[in-house]
Amino acid sequence: MAGLPVALAAAGALAYGTAFGLFGEDARTTAGAAAPAWAEEAADGFASVDALGQKGTYGGRGGPVVTVRTLADLEKYATAPGPHVIVVAGAIPVNPVGKEIKVASDKTIIGSGTSGHIVGGGFFLGPGVHNVIIRNLTIRDTYQGVWNDKDHDFDAVQMDGAHHVWIDHNDLRHMADGLIDSRKDTSYVTVSWNRLGNNNKTFGIGWTENTTADLTIHHNWFRETEQRNPSTDNAAHAHLYNNYLQDDPGTAVTSAYGNYARGRTAMVLENSYFQGLTNPVIKDATASLVQRGNVFSGTRGRNESGGTGFDPRRFYPYTLDAAADVPAIVTAGAGPRSALGTPRAAATRTLTVAKDGSGQFTSVQKAVDAVPAGNSSRVVIQVKPGTYREAVKVPSNKPHVTLQGMGASRKDTVLVEGRASGTPRPDGSGTYGTGGSATLAVEADDFQARNLTVANDFDEARNQHLTGHQAVALRTAADRVLLDALIISGDQDTLLLDTAAKDRPGRVRLTNSYVIGNVDFVFGRATAVIDRSVLTLKKRWDGTSAGYVTAPSTPAGRKGFLITRSTVNGDVTAGSFFLGRPWHAGGDATLDPQTTVRDSVLSAAVRPAPWTDMGGFSWKDDRFAEYRNTGPGAGPAGADRPHLTDAQAADQEIADWLGDWTPAAG
């Protein structure tokens, strides 16, 4: 296909996107509908044991499923009588910071896909509270600036005298006190598949003179945590297995110790992996600690055991993973999962496009035309390999459409057209304009595209006589648009991320993709996340190197562009490209353009002062910033290169951009 640079020969090596969960219903119950599988799941380990009148831990199973997006609704249902399955959709800020949300018995609180965040607070399970599942959430950011904080008891999950609790697949981090505190005879607890990080006092167990607590702790990833990993005091039975404890050298956090058994604790520690820790396993004289099959890599200091322990299989069955495999297994599997907390997918209808006539349609537009207006369930248009030279428009009355390339690579299925803003329309009604030049125009909500190349191969060199060389490959003017595993190729104005109107939302997530261009090649007023992608810089038609990656035109009070975990590179001259400039479309001074580039790799092509003015508007009056970028094009903070603080960065994460929407597969 014309216009694809040689550098894209390796594009197929970029991993295709994973599945994401659908966002839930508005805050209302869905009793009577078939419950998804995750709402029926029960705990393993000690939380599965029948005791204290409770038969295992299954949370709100059988109760109504309700989706919440506000703190008021979360508190309402968390304390409601009877079983409830509470789905947290989006980031919920907690006010005042440090507040611990009370949870009553028989509750499942679960994040919707990866979108469920509790920001600035946590949960409290008081005496007698039982049968609670806290799952698939990110709970973060009560930290008050004091590392060993003695004044703020702000935990992610605190349990005082509770029993039968399952804490599973969460991301717990950056709290003022503990990430998990299991206190005052709390028992029959399983803590599994969590990420615990960026914290001092991580996981404390005890605060009692009794020896009654039984806990299972498995497949958790402890990273950048100083102490209590966990610290286990007076536990009758503490079974720890297949956990990964990692202390990276040269970071701000150095471990004081790893697993700690004290008091009259009986601990069995099996097939865990300790990497780089100081004092990886310690015990006091009164505790019993039995080790089996653990791996210690680069550790130093105390590594202790002794006593008789117990046989966990007397209480429940379990299967051990090989300790050598634990780092790979746990890093891949711990933390929130996109498939959890999401409703059953509606039945889909499939249409097939093939150039050779072997499908239902020979053009993509004809398949789009066949989608019924106002359709309420997913329609997947499968496009067989080939080059389809056509302009395609998905109109606003046809939501829930997916374009799916069926080739082995995103390069196998190509949708391409070659018109620019100044190209005359065939009917003589003027030129196409920038928006009208798009090869693929998406005006319908809940659109998805996967495994395709979308290109505009307008030839600037041969069309210098035209006024208006903007040539859009892909234009979105809709909300909840997921673009995954694509190549989006052009020169000037490649990717227009817009909204249907200035006062309408337009959220886009682009992931695992390549975007190629030179001048303002990611632009518009949408709220867009570009994640795990490559922004490929391209020379201009005359062979010169000069350009701008982004030109946001964000309305005030909205989020603009977030580029995260991505790479900016290309075969261009060093120091020749800006990361962005403010586009005040039509001279609109009320706009507040925003681009944040964080946790990304910047090549030497990026200018040392990466932002610049546009159309008489200063970038310094708008919102442009970086955070924790690396590579030769990254640079220190300064007047011409603002960096976010840690606190500011905590409010500029993917969930903050997408709100109550979790991009979905299918």
MIGU-263777 format. One record per residue: residue in one letter; x, y, z of N, C-alpha, C in turn. Coordinates in steps of 0.1 Angstrom, whole numbers, plus 5000, padded with zeros to 4 digits. Example, Ala and Ser with C-alpha at 12.3 -4.5 7.8 and 13.67 -1.06 7.14 Angstrom:
a513249435078512349555078513249675078s512849785071513749895071512950005079
# end
This chain:
m500849885000500050005000500950125000a500650224992501450344991501350425005g502450475009502450555021502950485033l502950355034503450285046504950285046p505650335056507150335056507650195059v508950175054509550045056509650015071a509650115080509850085094508650005099l507550005092506349925097506449785093a507549735088507649595085507649515098a508049575109507949505122506749535130a505749605123504549635131503749515136g503849405129503149295134503549235147a504749285151505349235164504649295176l503949415174503249475185502049395189a501949365201500849275206499449335203y498549255199497249295197496649325211g495549405211494949435224494249325231t494149335244493449235252491949275253a491149185259489749215260489549315272f488549395271488149485281486749465285g486349505297485049485302484049595298l482849565295481849675292481549745305f481149875303480649955314479349905318g478949925331477749865336476549955333e475349915339474149995338474350125347d473450225344473450335354472950275367a473250355378473050305392471650255394r471450125390470150065392470449915393t469549845399469749705400469349635387t469849515386469549435374469149295379a468449285390467949155394466949095384g467048965382466148905372466948865360a468048945357468848905345469748795349a470248715339471148605342472448665347a472948625359474148675365475348635357p476248725355477548685349478348585358a479248515352479948415360480648475372w481248595370482048645382481148675394a479848695392478948725403478648595411e478948485405478748355412479948295418e481148355416482348295421482548315436a483148205442483448205456484948195458a485348225471486748225474487348085475d488648085474489347965478490047985491g491047895495491747915507490947915520f491447975530490747975543489348045542a489248145533487948205531486848105526s487247995521486347895516485847795527v486447805539486147705549484847735556d484047635559482847645566483147665581a482747775587483047805601482247925606l482047935618481348045625480048075618g479347965614478047975609477948015594q479148035588479248085574479847975565k479147945555479647835545480347895534g481647915536482547975526482248125524t482848185514482748325511482348345497y481148395495480548415481479948555480g480148645490479748785489478248805487g477948885477476548925474475848835465r476348715462475748625452474348605455g473448615444472048595446471348725448g472048825452471348955454471349045441p470749155442470749245430472049295426v472349315413473549375408473349515406v474149605412473949745410475249815407t475249905397476449975393476450115399v477550155405477650285412478750365405r478550495405479650585400479850695410t479250705421479450815430479650755444l480250835453480550785466479250765474a478250855472476950835479476350705475d476350665462475750535459476550415464l477850435464478650325469478350305484e478350405492478050395506476650345508k475750385500474350335502474250185500y474850135490474649995488475649905496a476749965499477749885508477149865522t476249945526475649935540474249885539a473749855527472349815526472149675532p470949645537470649515542470549415531g470949285534470849185524471949175514p472049075506473149055497473049155485h474149215481474249295469475549275462v475549275449476749285441476849425436i477949495440478049635437479249655428v478949705416479949715405480349865405v481649885407482150025407482650055393a481950155386482250185372482850325372g484150335370484850465369485550495382a486250605383486950655394486050725404i485950685416485150755426486050825436p486150955437486951025447486251015460v487051005471486450995484486751125492n485751175498485851305505485151285519p485851315529487251365530488251255527v489451295523490451205520490751115533g490850985531491150895542489950825547k488750875543487550815548487450665544e487150575554486950435551485450405550i485050355539483650325536483250205543k482250205551481750095559481149995550v481349865552480849755544480049665554a478849635550478049535557478249395552s477649295559477849155555477149125541d477549025535476948965523477049065511k478249115509478449215498479649165489t479449185476480549185467480749325461i481949385463482249515457483349485447i483049515434483949475423484049585413g485249605408485449705398484949655384s484449745376483949705363485149715353g485649595349486849585342488049655349t488749735342489849805349489549945353s488249985352487850125354487550155369g487350055377486850085391488050125400h488050255403489050315412488350375424i488950355436488550425448489750515451v489550645450490650745450490550825463g491550805472491650885484490850835496g490550705495489850635506489950485505g489250425514489250275514487950215520f488050095526486950025531487249975545f486149965553486249925567485149815570l485649705575484749585578484849575593g483749605600483849605615483549465621p483449465634483149335642481949265637g482149135634480949055630480649055615v481149155608480849165593481549035587h480748975578481148855572480648835558n481248745551480948715537480948835528v482248885527482449005519483548975509i483349015496484349015486484649155481i485949185481486449315476487349275464r486949305452487649245441487749345429n488849335422489049395409489049545410l489449605421489449745423490849805423t491049925419492250005423491850095434i492550075445492350165457493650235460r493650365459494850445459494850585465d495950635468496250775470495550835482t495850785494495550865506496850915512y497950895506499250935511499251085514q499751115526499751255531501151315532g502151255525503451315524504451275534v504051185544504951135554505050985553w506250935550506450795546506050705558n506550725570506250645581505150725589d503950725584502950815589502350755602k502450825613501850785625500550845628d500150945620498951025623497750995615h497950925604496750905595496550755593d495550705599495150565597494350545585f494850575573494150565561494550445553d493750335555494050205549493250185536a493650095527492850055516491749965521v492049865529491049775535491449745549q490649785558490849755572489749665577m490149565584489149465590489349445605d488449475613488449465627487449365632g487849235634486849145639485849085629a486249095616485449045605485748895603h485048825595485348695591484748665577h485448565571485048525557485148645547v486348675544486548795535487548745524w487248785512488048755500488448885494i489748905493490349025487491148985475d490749015463491148945451491349035439h492449025432492649095419492549245420n493049305431493049445433494449505431d494449635428495649715428495649815440l496449785450496449865462497749945463r497650075465498950145464498850285470h499950335475500150485478499150525488m499050455499498150495510498950545522a498250625531498950685542499350585552d498650475554498950375564499050235557g498250145561498450005555497649995542l498049905534497249865522496149765527i496549675535495549585541495949565556d494949595565495049565579494049465583s494449345587493549245592493749225607r492849285615493149305629492049245638k492349235650491449205661490649085658d491348975656490748835654489948825641t490148905632489648885618490148745613s489348665607489748535604489048485591y489448375586488948305574488948405562v490248455560490548555550491348495539t491048525527491948485515492348615508v493548635506494148755498494848695486s494348725474494848655463494948745451w496048725443496148795430496048945430n496649005441496649145442498049205438r498049335434499249405433499249505444l500349495452500549585464501849665462g501749795461502949865458502950005463n504250065462504450205465503850245479n504350165489503750185502504850145513n504650205524505550165535505050045543k503950055551503349955558502349885550t502649765545501849705534500649625539f500949515547499849425550500149375564g499449425574499649385588498549295593i498849195600497949095605498149085620g497149095628497249075642496449175651w497249255659496649345669495649275678t496149155683495349075692496248985701e495748955713496448855721495948715718n494848695711494348565708495048505696t494948375695495648305684494548225677t493748295669492548235663492448255648a493248355643493048395629493648295619d492848265608493348175597493248255584l494448265577494548335565495248265554t494848285542495548235530495948355522i497248355518497848465510498548405498h498048425486498648355475498648445462h499648425454499748485441499548645441n500148705451500248845452501548895448w501549025443502849085438503149205447f504149185456504549295465505749365458r505649485455506749565448506849705453e508049745456508249885461507449905474t507549805483506949805497508049785507e508049865518509149855527508949755538q507749745544507649655555506249595556r506049495565504749425566504349365552n505049265548504849205534504449055534p503649005543503049075554503749055567s503349125578503749095591502649025598t502848905604501748815608501948785623d501048845631501248835646500048745652n500448645659499448565666498348505657a498748455645497848395636497848245639a496648175640496648035642497247955630h496848005618497247935606497448045595a498648065591498948165580499648085569h498948065558499447995546499748085535l501048105532501448195521502148105510y501648125498502248045487502148125474n503148095466503248155452503148305452n503648375462503648515461505048565455y505048675449506248735443506548865450l507648865457508148985465509349035457q509249165453510249225444510749355449d512049365451512649495455513649535444d513249635436514149685425515249765431p516449745426517549825431517549965425g518050065433518150195429516950285429t515850225435514550305436514450375450a513450445452513250525464512850435476v512350315473511850225484512750105485t513250085497514149965500513449885510s513349755508512549665517513349655530a512649665542513149635555513149485557y512049415553511949275554510749225545g510749095543509649045535508548975544n508448845544507448775552507948765567y507048795576507448805591506448725599a506848625606506048555616506448585630r505448625638505848665652504648625661g504948645674503948595684503848445683r502648395684502348255684501948205670t502348285660501948255646502448115642a501648045635502047925627501947955613m503147965606503148005592503747885583v503047865572503647775561503847855549l505047855544505447945533506047855522e505247855510505547765500505747835486n506747785478506847815464506647965461s507148055469507148195467508548235461y508548355455509848395448510148535454f511348545460511848665466513048715458q512848845453513848895444514449025450g515649035454516349155458516049205472l515249125480514849175493515949165503t515949265512516649255525515849175535n516449085542515749005552514448945546p514548855537513348805530512348735539v512848655548511948575557512448585571i511648635581512148645594511048595604k511448545615510548505626511148535639d510248555649510748565663510748435670a511248435682511448305689510248225692t509048295693507848225697507048175685a507348215673506548175661507148045655s506247985647506647865639506547905625l507547865617507547905603508247795595v507547735586507947625578508147665564q509247655558509547695544509647565535r509047575523509147465513509147535499g510247495492510247525477510347665473n510847765482510947905478512247935470v512148035462513348085455513748215460f515148235462515648365467516748405457s516448525451517348575440517848715444g519148725447519748855450519248905464t518848815472518448865486519648865495r519448925507520448935517519848945530g520648915541520148935554519448805559r518448825568517848715575516948635566n517048505567516148405560515948285569e514848285576514748205588513548105587s513648005594512547905596512747825608g511647755612511747665624510447645630g510247525636508947485642508247385633t507047345637506347235631505347275621g504847395621503847435611502547355611f501947345600500647265598500547225584d499547145581499247095568498047175562p498247265553497047345548496047255542r496347135536495447055530494446985539r494647005552493646955562492447055561f492647165556491547265556490947295542y491747285532491147305518492147255508p491747225496492647185485493247305479y494447285473495147395465496147335456t496547405446497547365437498747465436l499947415438501147505438501647515424d501947645420502747665408504247655412a505047615402506547605404507047745408a507947755418508447885423509147955412a509847885403510547955392509648025383d508447975382507448035372506648155379v506848175392505948265399506148415393p507348465391507348605386506548625373a506648535364505848555351504448535354i504048435361502648405364501948525371v502648575382502048675390501948815383t503048845377503048985370502048985359a501748875353500748875342499348865348g499148805359497848775364497348855375a498248925383497749005394497149135390g496249185399495649315396494349305389p493649415387492349415380492349345367r491249275364491149205351489949265343s490149275330489149345322487849265321a487949135323486749045322485949035334l486449095345485649085358484849215359g483649195366482849315368482049365357t481949285346481349335334480149245331p479049305325477849225323478049125311r477149025310477248935299477149015286a477948975276477849045263476549005256a475949105250474749075242475148995230a474148925225474348845212474848945201t475748895193476248975182475748925169r475649015160475348985146476649005138t476948915129478148925121477848945106l478549045100478449065086479849045080t480048995068481348965062481549045049v482749105048483149175036484349115030a484249085017485449025010485449084996k486649124991486849174978486549074967d486748944970486648844960485248794959g484248854966482848814965482548694974s483448644983483148534991482448565004g482248695006481448745018480048795014q479348845023478048905020478149035012f479249105014479449235007480849245002t480949334991482249354985482949484990s482149564997482749695002482349705016v483149785024482949805038481649895040q481549995031480450085033479150015031k479049915021477849845019477449765032a478449715039478149645051477649735062v478249855063477749955072476349995069d476050015056474650045052473649945056a474049815057473149705061472849705076v473649775084473349775099472049855101p471149795108469849875111470049995119a469350105115469450225123468950195137g469650255147469150245161469450105167n470350025160470549895166471149905180s470749805189471049815203472049715207s472449625198473449525202474549525191r475649465195476849465187476649405173v477149475163477249425149478649425145v479249305143480649295139480749275124i481449375118481749365103483149305101q483149185097484449115095484949145081v486149205080486649245067487849155064k487649075053488748975049489849055043p491048995043492249055038492149115024g492749225022492649295009492749445011t492949515000492949665000491649714995y490949795003489649845000489749994998r489750034986489950184983488550244983e488150294994486850364995486850445008a485950545008485750625020484550565027v484650545040483550475048483150575059k481750575060481150655071480250575079v480450575092479450505101478650615107p477350635103476550745107476150735122s475650845128475450855142474250765146n473350725137472250635140472550485140k473850455139474250315138475350285149p474950285162475950255172476250105173h477250075181477549935184478049865172v478849925164479449865152480949835155t481449715151482849685152483349645137l484449715133485149675121486349585125q486349465121487349365125488049315113g489349345111490149285101490449145104m490349055094490448915096491748855091g492748945088494048895084494848855096a496048785094496948755104497648875110s497648985103498349105107497349225104r497549335111496849455108497149515094k498249475088498649515075497949445064d497249335067496649245057495349305052t494649395060493349445057493549595057v493449665045493749805044492549875038l492149975046491050075041491750205038v491750245025492550365021491750445011e491950575012491450675002492550785002g492450874991493550964989493051104987r492151154995491651294992492051385004a492151515001492551615011491451715013s491751805023490751915025490451995013g491552015005491352104993490952024980t490751894981490351814970488851854965p488651884953487251914949486351794949r485151814954484151704953483751674939p483451554936483151514922481851584917d480951624926479651684922479751834921g480951884922481152034920480652114932s480352054943479852134955480952194964g482152204959483152264967484252154970t485052174981486052084985485552004997y486351895000485951815011486051875024g486951965026487252015040488051905048t488551955059489351855067488551735071g487451755078486651645083486151555072g485851615060485251535049486351465042s487651485045488651415038488951275043a488251245054488651115062488350995054t489250895054489050765048487950695056l488050695069487050635078486550745088a485250765087484550865095483650795105v483850805118482950745128482150845135e480850845133479950935140479050865150a479150735151478250655160478950615173d478250625184478750585197479050435197d479850395207480150255209480750185197f481550255190482250195178483550135182q483950025175485249965177485849925164a487149935164487849885152489149815156r489449705149490549615153491249555141n492549545142493349465133493249515119l493349645117493149705104494349805101t494549845089495249965085494250065079v494150185084493350295079494350405074a494250435062495250525056494650625047n495350745046495050845036496350865029d496350825016497550835008497550954998f496951055002496951184994498451224992d498751244979500151274975500351434975e500951484985501151624986502051674975a503151604972504051644962503451674949r502451594945501851604932500651704932n500251744944499151834945499351964952q500552024949500952144955500052264950h499352234939498452344934497152354942l496852254951495652254959495952334972t494852404976494952474989494252384999g494952345010494452265020494952115019h496052085025496651955024496351865036q495451915045495051825055494351705050a494751585053494251455047494051355059v492851345063492551265075492451115071a493051035079492850885077491650845085l491550885098490450835106489950955114r488650975113487951075121486951015130t486951045143485951005152485151135157a483851125158483051225163481951165171a482351085181481350995188481950975202d481150905211481550875224481750725225r482750685234483050545237483550475224v484650515219485250465207486450385211l486550265207487750175210488450145197l489750185196490550155185491750075189d491849945184492749855190493549785178a494849775180495649705170495549755156l495649885154495549945141496850005136i496950035123497850125118497050235112i497350365116496650475111497650565105s497650575092498750635084498350755076g499150855076498850975068500051075069d499851195066500851295067500351405077q499651505071499151615079497751585084d497451595097496151575102495651425100t496451335104496151195102494951145110l494951175123493951125132493151235139l491951255135491051355140490151295151l490451325163489651275175488751395179d487451385175486551495177485351455185t484451545186483151515193482051555183a480851505186479651545177479351695178a479651755189479451895191480351945203k480552075204481452115215480952075228d479652075230479152035244478851885245r479251805236479051665237480251595240p480151485249481351405252481851325240g483151295240483651215230484951145235r484751025241485850955247486350845237v487650835236488350745227489450675234r489550545232490750475237491450415225l492650445222493450395212494650315218t494750185215495750105222496350005212n497649975215498349875207498449905192s498650035189498450075175499650165171y499750185158500750285152499950395146v500350525149499850635143501050705136i500850735123501950785115501550925109g502451025110502151155105503251255107n503051375104504051485106503451615112v502351665107501851795112500551775119d500551805132499251795140498551665137f499351555137498751435132497851365142v497751415154496751375164496051505169f494851525165494251655168492751645171g492151745177490751755179490351775194r489051775197488551815210488051695218a488351575214487951455221488751435234t488151355243488851315255489451175251a490751165249491251045243492550995250v492550865251493750795257494450725246i495750745244496550675235497550595244d497350465244498050375254498750265246r499950235251500750125246500850125230s501150245225501150265211502450335206v502650345193503750405187503350515178l503750635181503550755173504750775164t504650745152505750735142505850865135l506950935137507151065130507651045116k507151125107507451105093507851235087k508851235077509251355071508151405062r508251535059507151605051507451575036w506551615028506551575014507851615007d508451725012509651775005510951725012g510751625021511951565027512451635039t511751745044512251815056511651745068s512251775079511851715092511351835101a510051845103509551945112508051915114g507651915126506251875128505751885142y504551845145503851855157503051725159v503251665170502551535172501051565175t500751655184499351675188498951815187a497651835184497051975184495651965190p495551955203494351945210493452075210s492152055209491252175210490252155220t490752115232489852065243488952175249p487652155250486852245257487252265272a487052375278487352395292486552295301g487252245311486552155320486552015316r487151985304487251845299488651795299k488851665298490151605296490451615281g491651625277492151635263492751505259f494051505256494751385251495751335262l495651205265496551145274497351035266i498651055265499550965258500350895269t500150765271500750685282501350555277r502450515283503050385281503250365266s503650475259503750465244505150515240t505450515227506750555222506550655211v507350755211507350855200508750845193n508750805180509950795173509750805158g510750795150510650795136511950835129d512050815116513250845109513250985104v513451075114513451215112514651285119t514951405116516051475122515851495137a516951485144516851505159516451645162g515651655172515151785177514251855168s513551785159512751855149511251855151f510751775161509351765163508951815177f507851895178507151925190506151815194l505951805207504951705212503551765210g503451895209502151955207502052105207r500852155203500652295203499052315205p498652425210497252445213496452495201w495452415198494552455186493252515192h493252645191491952715195491152725182a490452625179489752615166488852735164g488952805153488152925150488453035159g489653035165490053145174489253145187d488753035191487853025203488753035216a488753145223489553165234489053095247t487853035246487252965258487852825258l488452775248488952645248490152635258d490452515262491552495272492352365267p493052365256493652245251494552175261q494552045260495351965270496051845263t497351825265498051705262498951665273t498851545278499751495288500451375282v501751375283502551265278503251205290r502951085294503551025306503950875304d504950835312505450705312505750645298s506250735290506550695276507950715272v508350665261509750665256509750765244l510550875246510650975236512050965229s512050965215513250955208513951095207a515151095202515851225200515151325191a514151275184513451365174512651475182v512351455195511551545202512451665207r511851785205512651905208512851915223p513951975228514151995242513052085249a512552175241511352255246510152205237p509452105242508552025233507152085230w506852195236505552255233505752395226t504752435218504952565211503552625210d503552755206502252825204501652795191m500352845189499652825177498552925175g498552985164497453085161497353195170g498453245176498353355185498053315199f497953195202497653145216498853075221s499153115234500353055240500052925247w500952825244500752695251500752705266k501452805271501652815286500352855292d499352905284498052935290497152815290d497552705284496752585283497352475292r497052355288497452245297498352145290f499652155291500652075285501652025295a501851895296502751845307503251705304e504351675311504951535310505051475324y505251345324505551275337506251145334r507451135340508151015340508450955326n508751045317509150995304510650955304t510950875294512350835293512850845278g514050805276514550815262515350945260p516050945249516951065246516151195243g514851185240514051305239513351355251a513551275262512951325275513951425281g513451505290514251605296513751655310p514551725317514151765331513051875330a512451885342511351985343512052125342g511252215336511752355336510552445331a510852575330509852665325509252635312d510052575303509652535290509252385288r509352325300509052175300508352135313p507152165315506452135328506351985330h506551945342506351805346505251805357l504451705357503451685367504151645380t503551685392503951635404503351495406d503751415416503151285418501751305421a501351405429499951425432499151455420q499651545411498951575399498851455390a499851375389499851255380498851155385a498551145398497551055404496151085398d495951215394494651255388494651255373q495751205367495851195353496251055349e495350965352495450825348494350785339i494450665333493550625323492050635328a491850585340490550585346489950725347d490850825350490350955352489851015338w490450965327490051005314488750935310l488550815312487450735307486250735315g486350765328485250785337484450645339d483150655336482350535338482350435326w483250455317483350365305484550285306t484350155305485450055304485349995290p486350025281486249975267486149825267a485349775258484949635258485449555246a485549425248485749335237484449285231g484349255219483149195213482149295209
# end
